[in-house]
C-alpha cells in the first residue's frame, strides 16, 4: 500500500525510526556505562593518595565530593604546580564550588609572582567569586609597566573590586 501524501510517509518513517531506536536502547548493554561512572571515584582516590593523603582521608573526600575528578585534579594541581600542602589544598578545593578554577587561580598567580606565602593566595582565590578573573587582575596589576603595584596591594584591590569599588564612589558629586 502506497502512502498518499508526504505527511503520511513522514509519520510512517518516524514510527519505524522510533521503534528501531527503542529496540536499540533495550538491547544496548548497560554494564560499560555503570563501570565508567565508578571510575571517577577511583581516579579521585588514586590522585589524592598520590599527593600523600591517607587512604581514609582520600576515600572520605572522594565519596562526599560532587565531582570527584575535579576535586582530585584541584588538589593535585595545587600541590604539584604551586607547592601547596596536600591537606591545605584538599581543605580549600573541597570547600570551593569551582575547584578547577580555584586551582588555576592559585597556579597562575604563583607562576607570575612566586609568592612567599602561598596560603594567602589560596585563601584569596577561594574567597573570590570569579577565581580566573581574580588571577588575571592580580597578575595584570603587578605587571603594569610604569607603575609598580605590590602583589599584596594588587591582591587586596582585586578582591575588594569584586564586592563594589567604594573608593570610586566618593569622587562623584
Secondary structure, DSSP 8 states (H G I E B T S, - for coil): ---SSHHHHHHHHHHHHHHHHHHHHHHS-SHHHHHHHHHHHHHHHHHHHHTT--HHHHHHHHHH-SSHHHHHHHHHHHHHHH---HHHHHHHHHH-S-HHHHHHHHHHHHHHH--S-HHHHHHHHHH-SSHHHHHHHHHHHHT-TTS---HHHHHHHHHHHTT--HHHHTT--
